[in-house]
Amino acid sequence: MRIEAGRSVQVRTKDGAVCFKARVAEENGSSYLLCTDADTGDLTGQRVLICQGNTETMAVVRSVKGNELRLEVAAGANNEERRSFFRVDDAFPVKIRRVGSRQAGCHVLFCPPSTRGAELETDIGDRGLVALLQEINNKLDFLLNAFILREAGVLNEEARAVNISASGIRFEIDEEFEPGDVVELRMLLPSYPPRAVMTLGEVTRVNALEKAGSKVYDTAIEFVEMSDDVREQIVQYTLRRQRETIMRRRKDG
């Protein structure tokens, strides 16, 4: 599973406590030199997951010098181990349609605007006026967020159980697709504020199931040619969900 030099990657520790972007400066067999502007701390000796394109690769950090990290792809890390570190189960709205072929530019991040409350002047003497302006800003944000999500076409979709990673998604659907079909996916990630994303995927596996007297199709889809913005949103979302799962398991003992 080769990592291409000159491109950007997402790097994170197994528990998701450290996550940052980096650029692959050098590639020499199983050894890689990454450069980053992030404060990574001392990761020497730790195993990290590298995500680039549709690949997820486990590596060991051999050395850290300033903003440079020397990594080596871990030997013996099988595909199932790599996948289990990065996939999460959840439920959120997904809209799918067959498009027939890959379309350039069909990878969109529908970003609701960030709250503008912080832009209010804090030296306004009338606290009542400040509170009123804050309330107006919050209501405008709510309306704009709702408009953007409605434009994304997922606001009224029912949530469905999914298994998702930065490289693909699997869920059950009533419509039957065939392996090799190219589909458009619109997803509403349950973050705060919610993030709607649109990307393309290729159906890789379909299993017909009988449930409650009806036929459903367990469909696995690999994301194709995903933009960095969309992939980063999915990466951040899966990291947050994994951290929540780890904390819940620790609490439950």
N, C-alpha and C positions, 0 to 999 in steps of 0.2 A: 504494500500500500504506500505509494510514493507521495512525498510532500514536495510540491514544486517551489523552487527558489524564486525569489523576486515577488512573491505574492504574500498577502496578509493571511494570518491565521488567528484563531481564538485559542488561548491556552488557559487551562484551569486545573486546579487540584481536584482530587477525587471527591472531597467533601464540598467543593464549590466555594470554599472560604477565600480563595485567591482566583481571580479571573481577569484576564487582560488581553489586549490585542498586541500582536507583534508582526514583524516582517521577517520572512525567511531570507537571510542575507547570504548564506552558503549552504550547499547540500553536497555531502560527500558520503555516498553509500547510505549507511544507516545513521550517520552523524549529521546534525544540523546546527547552524548558528543562527539564533534569532536576535533581533534588535527590537527594543520596545521603549516607549517613553513612560511606561507605568512603573510605579514603585512595587516591585515584586517581592521584596524581602529576600531572605536567604532560602532558596528552594533546593539547594545542593543536596543530591541524593534522593529527592522526592520523585514520585511518579506523577506525571501530569498527562492530561488528555489534550491532543492537538486536533482541532477541527479546521479543515480546509476543503471548500467545495462540498462534495458529498462523502468525504472520507473522515473517519474518526480514528486517530492513531494514538496508542499509548506509548509514552517515552519516559526516559529517566533523565533528570537534570544532572549533568556531570559537573558543571561549573557555572558560577555567576560572577561576572566582572562588570561592574557599572550597569549599563543598560544592555549588556550582551549576555545571552544564555547559550551554553553549549548543551545540546540534548542528543540522546541516542535512543533510537527506537528500541523498545524493550523486546527482547527475544522471548518467545513462548507465550506471548499474550494472544490468546485465540479470539476469534471474532465475537463469540458470545460474551466473553469477559469485557471486551471493549464496548459492546452494545449495552450491557447491563449498567455500566457507569453513566450512561448518557440518556437513557430513555425513561419517560415518566408516563404514568397513567393519570388521566384526568377526564373531565367532561366539559365541552364548550361547543358553541355553534360552529358547524362546518357546512359550507355550501360547495357542491361539486358539479361540474358539467364537463362533458367531453368536448374537446376543441379540435381534435384530429391531427394537429401538428404544432410544433413549438413556435411560439410567437415572440418576437423580440420585444423587450420592454414590458412583458407581462409579469412583472414582479413589483408590487406596490406596497408601501407601508402607509396605511391611512392613519396619520398621526393627529389625534386631537390636540388642540393647542394647550400649551402649559398654562397654568393659572397665572393671571396677571396681577393677583393681589399683592405680590411682592413689589410691584412697580409703583404702588401708591406712595405718596410722599408721607413719611413718618413724622415730619415736623409740622403737619397741619394741626392747629390748635384745637379745632372742634372735633373731639373724639366721636361725637355722634355722626358727623359728616363722614369721617373715615370709615366707620362701621357701615354706613349706608352705601358708600362707594364699594366697599369690600363685598357687600351682599349683591350689589348689581353686577360686579365682576364675576362672582361665583355663578350667578344665574346665566350670564352670557356664556360662560364656559360650558355650563351644562347644556344649553341650547345648541352651541356649536358642536360639542361632542356628539350629541344625539344626531345632528344633521350629517356629520361626517360618517358616523357608523351606519346611518340609514343609506347614504350614498354607496357605502361599501357593500350593501346588499345582504348583510348578515344579522341585522338588528332583530329581525323577527324570526330567525331560524331557531329551531329547537336545539337544545344542547344534546350532544351524543357522546357516548363513552369513546375515548380515543387513547391510543398509545403513540407517543410522539417523541421525536428527537430532532436534532438539527439536520438530519439527513432524510427523514421520511416520517410517514404517519400511517397508522392502521386503524380502521374502524369498520363497523357493520353498517350496511346500507341496503335499501330495498332494490335499487337498480343494479343490474348486472353489467360489469365491465369485463374487458378481456385484457390479459397481460400484454403490455405493449401500447395500450391506449394512452394518449396524452390528455390530461385533464387539467382544468383550471380549478384551483382551490381557493376559497375565501374563508378565512378563519377569524373568529373573534377571541383573542387570547384574554383570559380573565385576570388581567393585571389591573393596576390602578394608576392612571385611568385606563380603561380598556383599550387594547390595541387591535385594530383590524388589519390583517395582511392578506395579500393576494399573490399567489405564485403558481407555477406550473409543476406538475408531477407526472411521472410515468408509472402506470399500474404494473406491479411486479408479481403479484400473487392474488388469486381469488379462490376462496373456499365457500361453497354453498352450504348453508345450515338450515335446519328446520327449527323454528321457534314459535311456540303458541299456534301451531297449525299453519304458519306462513313461512315462506322461504326468504331468507336474508343472505347477504353475501359479505363475508369477512374479507375486506379488501386492503391490501398493503400497497402503499404508494411511495415511490422514491422522488424526492424533490429534485428538479432539474434546473440547472443554470440559475440558481437563486441569487438575488442581489445581496450584497453585504448587509444593507440596512434591514432587510427582512430576516436574514439568517441571524443577525445579532439579536433581534427582538425575540426570536424563538429560543436562542441560546440562553438569554437572560431569563426568559420565562421558565425554561426547564431547570435552570440552576436554582431559581427561587423555589420551585416545587420540590426539588430534591432536598434542599435545606429544610423545608417544612416537614418533609417525610422523615428525615434523619432526626430532627428535634422531637417529633411525635413519638418515634420509636424509642428514643432515649427516655422520654417522659413516661412511657408505658412500661419501661423496664426491660 
